[in-house]
Amino acid sequence: MHYITVENLGFSWDNEPVLDNISFTVDQGEFVILTGENGAAKSTLLRNILGLLSPDKGQASIASHNARGEKMQVGYVPQSIAGFNSGFPSTVYEFVKSGRYQQNRWFKKLDDQDYEHVERALDSVGMQDQRHKKIGELSGGQKQRIAIARIFATDPDLFILDEPTTGMDKESRANFYRLLRHNTRYHGKAILMVTHDDRILDDYYDQQIHLVRKEDSPWRCFSMSSCNVPS
């Protein structure tokens, strides 16, 4: 089942083309990485998929329901989400736990499964030892990591991640990628992730979408050059 569908998408900023003829799908249970040089409009493509921008031509859409027929739940991590106010009163644990209060569950008591999701989310970004700290005490990189953990705690069907491992060391990135792969392979999640880490990811992803500059374009206009499964 296609969770994301992009067909012949083109997009321009102020009448200057930046994306042209982009077509691909992301299916249930698939881990797809999106790569390209700096300035290759990768984040712009994600925003078109999310409906935050409208393409000039073609289309980009997210399925309204998951493979079980339930409403599609999307977890989006933008490129920089570390801008918490230094006086933010929550602890790391409380902030991540709030991700379980989704889908009209604000007045429902959390159960053991909810708490298990929270613990796994903290583990996924290496923030267990910081769980009792106030958010305002964290570094920018740590704030980025707990924001990702909160997305994991919501347990979405589809993850859309824009360079989520910024600020993580090599071991933390590897653990994070293993968790993503586990979520696609064993839980049927779908993942579209912008990254520059494609060599490290060779053992984890299913498909690569690579954006390259069009040779005949006078502007920085990018098209899709490859869509391949690692050997």
N, C-alpha and C positions, 0 to 999 in steps of 0.2 A: 504494500500500500504506500502511495506517495504521501509523505507528510509535508514536503515542500515541492512545489513545481515552479520552475522558471522557464519561460518560453520566449525566445527572441527578444529579450529585454534590452532596451536602450534607454539611457538617461543622460541629461545634460544639466550643467550648472550655467545659468545666465546665457543660454543658447550655445554654450560650448560643450560638445559631446565628451563624456567621460567613460561611458559604458556603451558597448554595442554588441548586439547579436549574442547575448548570453542565454544559454539553455542548459538546464540540468535538473535532476530530481534528487531528493533525499528521501529514502524509504525508511519505514519502520525497521529498527534493528541495524541501521547503517550509521557508520562513523565517517563523516566526510570532512576533509580539511580544505580550506580556501587559502591559497597562497598567491604571492605576487610581490613585486618590488614595492618599496615605500611610495605612497602616493598612487597606488594602483586602484583606488576607489573600492577597496574591499569592504570597508565600513559602510560606504554608500550603498553597495549592493545589499548588505544585510538590512539596512534601513528600508530599502525598497521591498524586501521580502516581508518585513514586519509591518508594512503599511504606513511607516512614518514618512516615507517619500513616495511619490507617484511616478512611475516610468513614463517616458515620452512615447514609447512604443513597446509592444509585447506586454507581458504580464508576469507577475510574481505572486504566488498565493501559498497560504498555509491551509491545510485541510481543517475543516471545521470540527471533525470528530476523529478520535483515535481508532485503532483497529478493533477495539471492543465496542465501538458505537457510542462511546461517551464523549462529552465535550473535550476538545483538545486543550491540554494545558501546556503552555509555553514558558520556558525559563530563559530569560535573556540577560546576558552579562555584557554590558557595553565596555568599550576599551578602557575607560577610566571611571571607576565608581568609588574612589577612596575619599570623596569630599565630605566626610562626616564632620559636623561641628565639634570642636574640641570639648564642648560641654555636654555632648550627647550622654544622657544619664544611664543608658542600658549597659549591662555587662555583655561580653562576647556570647556567653551561653544564652542569655535572654534574647539577644538579637537573633541568633540563629534559630532558636526555638520558635520565635514568632513566625517563621516560615511554615510551620505546621498549622497555623490558623488561617487556612485557605478554604475557598469554596463554602462560604457561609458557616464556618465552624468557630466563630469568635466566642460563642458561649458554650461550647462543648468541651468537656474534660479530655485532656490528652491521655492516650492509652500507652501501653508498653511499646506498640509498634511505632507510635509517634516519637517516643523518646529514643528508640533505636535509630530512627532516621536522623535525629539530631546528632547522636553520637557518631554515626557514620559520616555525616556531613563535616563535622569538626575534624575527624580523622583524615578526610579526603584532602584537606588543605593544610594539615600539620599544625592545627591550632588548639589541640586538646590542652596543652600546658598553659595556654593563655585564657582559658574559658572563664575565669573569674575576674579578669581585668575589665576596667571600664573602657569603652570604645575610644574615648578621648585620649587614653594613654597609649594607644597603638600607633605604630608607624604607618605611613601611607601604604606600604606593601602589605602589611598585616590587615589593614582595613579592606584592601582589595580582596584578600583571601577569605575574610569572614563574610563579605558580600556574596562571594561565590558559594560559600558553605550554606548561606541562607537559601540560595536558589536550589541547591541540592536537597535541602530539607523539604522544599515544597514538592519534591518528587514529580517533576513535569514529564510529559510524554516526549517533548521535543526541547532540546537544548540548543540555543543559538548563542555562541560564545565568541567574543571579539578579543583575541589575544589575552585569554584569562590567566596565563601563567606569569605575567609580568611581575617581577619581584620574588619569584620562587627560585630556590636553588635547584641544581640538576636532579637530586634525589627526590625532592618534592614534586618536580614536574613529572618524573617517571611514575611516581605513585599516583598522581592525578590522572595521567593518561591510562594507566592500568584500570583505574576506577571507571573512566569513561568507556573503555572497551568492555568491561564487565557489564555496564549498564546497557550497552547495545546488544551484546551477545546473549545475556541471560535474562534481561528484563524487557527487551524489545524497544528500548528507547531509540530515538533518532537524534543525531548530533551533527550540527554544522558549526565548524570552528575555524576562525581566522587565526593563522599562526605563521611564525617564521621558523618554527622548530621542526621542519618537515623531515630532516634526517633522523632525529631521535624518534620520530613518530612512525617509522617504517613498519614496526611490528604491531601497530595498533589500528591504523585507519583502513577503511575499505575503498575509498575513492578520493582522488585529489582533483580539485578544480583550480587551475592556475590561470591567472590573468596576466596578459602581456600587452605591451603597447602596440597598437596597430601601426604597421610600417608606413602606410599611406596617409596617416593622420597628422595634420599640422599642430594638433593639440594633444594633450595627454589622454588620449582615448584608448580604452583597454577592451580587449575581447578575450574569450576563453580559448586557451591554446591546447589544453589537455584535460582528460578525464580518465584517470587510470588507477588500477588496483596495484598495490605494491607486490613485487614478486616474492 
